[in-house]
Amino acid sequence: MTDAAALPGQPRGAAPSGACTARAFCVLAPNPSPMTLDGTNTWIVAEPDAAEAVVIDPGPLDEDHLRAVARSVEESGRRVGATLLTHGHADHAEGAVRFAELTRSSIRALDPALRLGDEGLAAGDVVTLDGLELRVVGTPGHTSDSLSFHLPADRAVLTGDTVLGSGTTVVAHPDGTLGAYLDSLRALRSLTVDDGVHCVLPGHGPVLDDALGALDHYLAHRARRLAQVEAAVEQGYRTAREVVAHVYADVDRTLWPAAELSVRAQLEYLRERGVE
């Protein structure tokens, strides 16, 4: 499992890319699919008058896309000072090494296997570059290495696959876990309340200009799905496949394999709490 997998459930507040940020620009990768929506959002982030930019999630190993990102940075009068990864799934990270070669930049990630250079990333870190400040937020759950980046100057957060611009994301069991994911959603929600974040810049799909509404939607959606899965277990459905066929009967069957990963995570979460 390497992709976001948007399951039905549309957060409100979708806006065109870049509508609520002055510092982030999206270059869309040409990898659309039911799992990646319109494609992967590669984000270029910089202060308006800066000479250096941060690139977040170079995307798949697609030479034309990687060169397009590098060219966009160059045409803005900047150079790439650092490449950051929200997580290691191929649709976000497979092109990172080639992009680093093209731009002579380092790669910073939570997973040491994905890094290029001496610096990694961890929750609580602050990435600064030519006046830009990005605060690293640990948001495991979709994957164990998932990170988000808080951009306080724009009251925005770049969420990778933790929050999508359309639909809801997959908890990619067994690497991803539901308990961690729920904690991550709550942590992101706290940013909207405590730090005034109002804009979500996702790894797939359009920008969301109502961050609080999106996070509340995600939490409510997870609670509903978990209740449905628990009810299915109580009715005698035991395997993840059986639960998916029952709970996701109205969902496009092409998304059932992704749904099964999330159901496995939900069943594990329920078992940890004594529901068999």
Secondary structure by P-SEA (a helix, b strand, c coil): cccccccccccccccccccccccbbbbbcccccccccccbbbbbbbcccccbbbbcccccccaaaaaaaaaaaaaacccccbbbbcccccccccaaaaaaaaccbbbbccccccccccccccccbbbbcccbbbbbbbbcccccbbbbbbbccccccccccccccccccccccccccaaaaaaaaaaaaaaaacccccccccccccccccaaaaaaaaaaaaaaaaaaaaaaaaaccccaaaaaaaccccccccaaaaaaaaaaaaaaaaaaaccc
